[in-house]
Amino acid sequence: MKERVIAAAKKMKREQWIVCGLVGLLLLVIAMPVKEEEQQAAGEETQETVKTVKAQTEEETDIRREYENQLAGALEQVEGVGKVSVAVTMETTGTKLVEKDRPEDSQSSSQTDPEGGESRSESLQNQETTVYEQREDGSQIPYISSETYPEIRGVLVVAEGGADPVVVQQIQEAAMALFHVEAHKIKVMKMK
């Protein structure tokens, strides 16, 4: 093995040695320690991302529970259904559209040289800034201009009346009307 490496190194041309040297230098630069400020900034960004993901997960869980409670509460009022347990799964996490200010600034100028030629210059600048709303406690949060709720992947209903085909159909129709999901995404089972 060692002989092969030595033989390969002897066969390398000057350009290949230069490329190997540059690759080694690049690896050295990459391995150099990053300034403490940059590391701290990266750590803060990571913490903010983790907080955002946790908040989104908690919000999705709250929405899912709200859907489950809403359907269970409605179904328990229907004759023949009896006691129910509902599970809802989500396809997506939903989206929130943050309001942005997009001011445009355009400038144009023209110059005439002594020979009669004219030159024109135009510039257009776009800046995008997030719009914030002030809370009662003085903090600011981004202004949400629109929000879509998560899509529902499937609905499982376990009901005491789940053995009766008429009750099963009523439960499926209720879930379809409430959540706008197709019948094949709804499963109704009899409670033991």
C-alpha positions, 0 to 999 in steps of 0.5 A, spaced: 500 500 500 505 504 501 509 503 495 503 504 491 502 511 494 509 513 493 509 510 486 503 515 485 506 521 488 512 520 483 508 520 477 504 526 479 506 532 474 507 539 477 500 542 476 497 536 480 502 538 485 499 545 485 492 543 485 494 538 491 497 544 495 491 549 494 486 543 496 490 542 502 491 550 503 483 550 502 482 545 508 487 549 512 483 555 512 476 551 513 479 548 519 481 555 522 477 557 528 472 562 527 472 568 531 468 568 537 463 573 535 461 569 529 460 563 533 456 566 538 452 569 532 451 563 529 449 560 536 443 565 537 441 564 530 440 556 532 437 558 538 432 562 535 430 557 529 429 552 535 424 557 538 421 558 532 420 550 530 418 549 537 412 554 537 410 552 530 410 545 533 406 547 539 401 551 535 400 545 530 398 541 536 393 546 538 390 546 532 390 539 531 387 538 538 382 543 536 379 539 530 379 533 534 375 536 540 370 540 535 369 533 531 368 529 537 363 534 540 359 535 534 359 527 533 357 526 541 350 530 539 348 525 534 343 520 535 346 513 535 353 515 535 355 514 543 361 516 546 367 518 541 374 518 540 377 522 534 384 523 532 386 527 526 393 527 522 396 534 519 399 534 512 402 540 513 404 545 518 400 551 515 403 558 513 403 565 515 404 570 510 408 576 514 407 583 511 413 586 508 414 594 506 417 594 499 418 601 497 421 603 491 426 608 489 428 610 482 433 615 480 435 618 473 440 622 470 442 625 463 448 628 461 450 631 455 458 632 453 461 637 449 460 634 442 453 633 443 452 626 445 447 624 451 448 619 456 442 617 461 443 613 467 437 610 471 437 606 477 431 602 481 432 600 488 428 596 492 428 594 499 424 590 503 422 590 510 418 587 515 412 590 518 411 589 526 406 590 530 406 593 537 404 588 543 401 591 550 407 589 553 412 593 549 415 588 545 414 587 537 412 581 533 411 581 525 405 583 522 401 577 519 397 579 513 394 572 512 394 565 515 392 558 512 391 552 517 394 546 516 391 541 511 388 534 514 391 528 512 386 523 515 381 522 520 380 516 525 373 516 529 372 511 534 365 511 536 360 506 540 355 506 534 361 504 529 358 498 527 352 501 524 353 502 517 348 508 517 352 511 523 358 510 520 356 514 513 353 520 518 360 520 521 364 520 515 359 525 512 360 530 518 367 529 517 367 531 510 363 537 511 367 539 517 374 538 514 373 538 507 377 531 506 375 526 502 371 519 504 377 515 503 381 519 508 376 518 514 376 511 518 370 510 522 371 504 527 367 501 533 369 502 540 370 496 544 
